[in-house]
């Protein structure tokens, strides 16, 4: 527990068999439940963790790949059934520093935010570690998501290191949230529709030798249509 609140961590996994074990092992000791969602991973990441019989770990297997959003939503639902009071989402590629988790949780528990998310753009020195194409793509996406979501103080919309309160998660209609890489952005739109406060947490990303399956240039052309759609949804509500 953290500040007397039960904490669950959701880890969607796809093509991350070489990293997933280390990600789980480096999670803080205050985490009560770890929900690993094997999103029909061809490397069978879920079965690897299952064989290790790691404590606190619950494993969900998807027969069909649902995308990072679909996997996260499955983990969210499982976390609610485990009576978690705050749910953290961590990627399985080892890019998210577990030492930063307490910052997310503090914002939810003590500062009473409904949703807290990582921001890799808060420190100019840290930007030197980020590939140039990611800086360029994420900068454009950040502005577009500000317009669509209405959260003008939020940066780095594709950052998946997040925490959400049980109350906020229960207030959302998860069936409307995008299942693909637009997941984080659509979460912001529907959080705004529900009038829930969101906070950015400055943190440093860890860049290893993995290759992201997110094509920033492709998404730059696809996201505008989706963002315009969700802007209309937000205005309508």
C-alpha positions as CSV (number, residue, x, y, z in Angstrom):
1,X,0.0,0.0,0.0
2,X,1.0,3.6,-0.6
3,X,-0.3,6.2,1.9
4,X,-2.9,3.6,3.0
5,X,-4.2,3.1,-0.5
6,X,-4.2,-0.2,-2.4
7,X,-2.1,0.1,-5.5
8,X,-2.4,-2.0,-8.7
9,X,0.0,-1.8,-11.7
10,X,-1.2,-2.8,-15.2
11,X,1.5,-3.9,-17.6
12,X,0.3,-4.5,-21.2
13,X,2.9,-6.7,-23.0
14,X,3.5,-7.4,-26.6
15,X,6.9,-8.5,-28.0
16,X,8.6,-7.7,-24.7
17,X,9.7,-11.1,-23.4
18,X,13.3,-9.9,-22.9
19,X,12.2,-6.9,-20.7
20,X,9.0,-7.9,-18.9
21,X,10.6,-9.8,-16.0
22,X,13.0,-7.0,-15.1
23,X,10.1,-4.5,-15.3
24,X,8.1,-6.5,-12.7
25,X,11.1,-7.1,-10.5
26,X,11.9,-3.4,-10.2
27,X,8.4,-2.3,-9.3
28,X,8.2,-0.7,-5.8
29,X,7.5,-2.9,-2.9
30,X,4.3,-0.9,-2.0
31,X,2.5,-2.2,-5.1
32,X,-0.2,-4.6,-4.0
33,X,-1.2,-6.2,-7.3
34,X,0.5,-6.5,-10.7
35,X,-1.7,-7.3,-13.7
36,X,0.2,-8.4,-16.8
37,X,-1.9,-8.4,-19.9
38,X,-0.5,-10.6,-22.7
39,X,-2.0,-9.1,-25.8
40,X,-1.6,-12.2,-27.9
41,X,2.2,-11.7,-27.7
42,X,4.0,-13.8,-30.3
43,X,6.9,-14.2,-27.8
44,X,4.5,-15.6,-25.1
45,X,5.5,-13.0,-22.5
46,X,2.6,-14.0,-20.3
47,X,3.5,-17.7,-20.3
48,X,7.1,-16.7,-19.4
49,X,5.9,-14.8,-16.3
50,X,3.4,-17.6,-15.5
51,X,6.3,-20.1,-15.3
52,X,8.2,-17.9,-13.0
53,X,5.3,-17.8,-10.5
54,X,6.1,-14.3,-9.4
55,X,4.3,-12.9,-6.3
56,X,1.5,-10.4,-6.6
57,X,1.2,-11.1,-10.3
58,X,-2.1,-11.8,-12.1
59,X,-1.9,-12.7,-15.8
60,X,-4.6,-12.0,-18.5
61,X,-4.3,-13.6,-21.9
62,X,-5.9,-12.1,-25.0
63,X,-6.7,-14.6,-27.7
64,X,-6.8,-11.7,-30.2
65,X,-4.5,-8.7,-30.2
66,X,-6.5,-5.7,-29.0
67,X,-3.8,-3.0,-29.1
68,X,-2.2,-1.2,-26.2
69,X,-5.5,0.5,-25.3
70,X,-7.5,-2.8,-25.3
71,X,-4.9,-4.5,-23.1
72,X,-4.8,-1.6,-20.7
73,X,-8.5,-1.6,-20.4
74,X,-8.5,-5.3,-19.6
75,X,-6.0,-4.6,-16.9
76,X,-8.1,-1.7,-15.5
77,X,-11.1,-3.9,-15.2
78,X,-9.1,-6.6,-13.4
79,X,-7.6,-4.0,-11.1
80,X,-11.1,-2.8,-10.1
81,X,-12.1,-6.4,-9.3
82,X,-9.0,-6.6,-7.1
83,X,-10.3,-3.5,-5.2
84,X,-7.4,-1.4,-6.2
85,X,-7.8,2.3,-5.2
86,X,-5.2,3.7,-7.6
87,X,-4.2,2.0,-10.8
88,X,-0.8,2.7,-12.5
89,X,-0.2,1.8,-16.1
90,X,3.4,0.9,-16.9
91,X,4.8,-0.2,-20.3
92,X,6.7,-3.5,-20.6
93,X,9.7,-2.1,-22.5
94,X,11.6,-0.8,-19.5
95,X,11.4,2.8,-20.5
96,X,9.6,4.0,-17.4
97,X,11.5,4.6,-14.2
98,X,9.8,2.9,-11.3
99,X,11.2,5.5,-8.9
100,X,8.9,8.0,-10.4
101,X,5.8,6.1,-9.5
102,X,5.4,7.7,-6.1
103,X,5.1,11.1,-7.8
104,X,2.1,9.9,-9.8
105,X,0.5,8.3,-6.7
106,X,1.1,11.4,-4.5
107,X,-0.7,13.5,-7.0
108,X,-3.7,11.2,-7.0
109,X,-3.9,10.5,-3.2
110,X,-2.7,13.7,-1.6
111,X,-3.3,16.4,-4.2
112,X,-6.7,14.9,-5.2
113,X,-6.1,14.7,-9.0
114,X,-8.1,12.1,-10.8
115,X,-5.4,11.3,-13.4
116,X,-1.7,11.8,-13.4
117,X,0.7,11.2,-16.4
118,X,4.3,11.4,-17.2
119,X,5.8,14.3,-19.2
120,X,9.2,13.8,-20.9
121,X,9.3,17.4,-22.1
122,X,9.6,19.1,-18.7
123,X,13.4,19.3,-18.7
124,X,15.3,20.5,-21.7
125,X,18.4,18.6,-20.7
126,X,16.4,15.3,-20.8
127,X,15.3,16.0,-24.4
128,X,18.8,15.4,-25.6
129,X,18.2,11.7,-24.8
130,X,15.1,11.5,-26.9
131,X,15.3,10.7,-30.6
132,X,14.8,13.8,-32.8
133,X,11.9,12.2,-34.7
134,X,10.0,11.6,-31.4
135,X,10.6,15.2,-30.3
136,X,9.2,16.5,-33.6
137,X,6.3,14.2,-33.8
138,X,5.3,14.4,-30.1
139,X,5.5,18.3,-30.2
140,X,2.9,18.4,-33.0
141,X,0.7,15.8,-31.4
142,X,0.9,17.6,-28.0
143,X,-0.6,20.8,-29.5
144,X,-3.3,18.9,-31.4
145,X,-4.3,16.9,-28.3
146,X,-4.5,20.2,-26.3
147,X,-7.1,21.4,-28.7
148,X,-9.0,18.2,-28.8
149,X,-9.0,17.4,-25.1
150,X,-9.2,20.9,-23.6
151,X,-6.3,20.3,-21.2
152,X,-4.0,23.1,-22.3
153,X,-1.5,22.4,-19.5
154,X,-0.9,18.8,-20.6
155,X,2.1,17.8,-22.7
156,X,3.5,14.5,-24.1
157,X,0.1,12.9,-24.9
158,X,1.6,9.6,-26.0
159,X,3.3,9.0,-22.7
160,X,1.8,5.9,-21.2
161,X,3.1,6.2,-17.7
162,X,-0.1,7.1,-15.9
163,X,-2.1,6.7,-12.7
164,X,-5.8,7.0,-12.2
165,X,-8.0,6.9,-9.2
166,X,-10.7,4.2,-8.8
167,X,-13.4,6.8,-8.7
168,X,-12.2,8.4,-12.0
169,X,-11.9,5.1,-13.7
170,X,-15.4,4.1,-12.6
171,X,-16.8,7.4,-14.0
172,X,-15.5,6.7,-17.5
173,X,-17.3,4.6,-20.1
174,X,-14.4,2.4,-21.1
175,X,-16.2,1.0,-24.1
176,X,-15.7,4.4,-25.8
177,X,-11.9,4.6,-25.2
178,X,-9.7,3.9,-28.2
179,X,-8.0,0.5,-28.2
180,X,-5.0,1.5,-30.3
181,X,-2.2,4.0,-29.9
182,X,-4.8,6.8,-29.6
183,X,-5.6,5.3,-26.2
184,X,-3.8,7.9,-24.1
185,X,-5.2,10.8,-26.1
186,X,-8.8,9.5,-26.0
187,X,-8.5,9.0,-22.3
188,X,-7.7,12.8,-21.9
189,X,-10.8,13.7,-24.0
190,X,-13.2,11.6,-21.9
191,X,-11.6,12.7,-18.6
192,X,-12.3,16.3,-19.7
193,X,-15.9,15.3,-20.6
194,X,-16.3,14.0,-17.0
195,X,-14.7,17.2,-15.6
196,X,-11.9,15.4,-13.9
197,X,-8.6,17.1,-13.0
198,X,-5.4,15.9,-14.7
199,X,-1.8,16.6,-13.7
200,X,1.5,16.3,-15.7
201,X,4.5,14.9,-13.8
202,X,7.9,15.7,-15.2
203,X,10.0,12.6,-15.5
204,X,12.8,11.2,-17.5
205,X,12.3,8.4,-20.0
206,X,14.8,5.5,-20.2
207,X,15.8,4.7,-23.8
208,X,17.2,1.2,-24.3
209,X,17.8,-0.8,-27.4
210,X,14.2,-1.6,-28.2
211,X,12.4,-0.5,-31.3
212,X,9.0,1.1,-30.9
213,X,6.2,-0.3,-33.0
214,X,4.7,3.2,-33.0
215,X,5.3,5.0,-36.3
216,X,5.3,8.6,-35.3
217,X,5.2,10.0,-38.9
218,X,2.3,7.7,-39.8
219,X,0.4,8.6,-36.7
220,X,0.9,12.3,-37.4
221,X,-1.3,11.9,-40.5
222,X,-3.8,9.6,-38.9
223,X,-4.2,11.4,-35.6
224,X,-5.7,14.6,-37.0
225,X,-8.8,12.9,-38.2
226,X,-9.2,11.1,-34.8
227,X,-8.5,14.3,-32.9
228,X,-11.1,16.3,-34.9
229,X,-13.6,13.5,-34.2
230,X,-12.9,13.6,-30.4
231,X,-12.9,17.4,-30.4
232,X,-16.5,17.3,-31.8
233,X,-17.4,14.7,-29.2
234,X,-16.1,16.9,-26.4
235,X,-17.9,20.0,-27.7
236,X,-21.1,18.0,-28.0
237,X,-20.9,16.8,-24.4
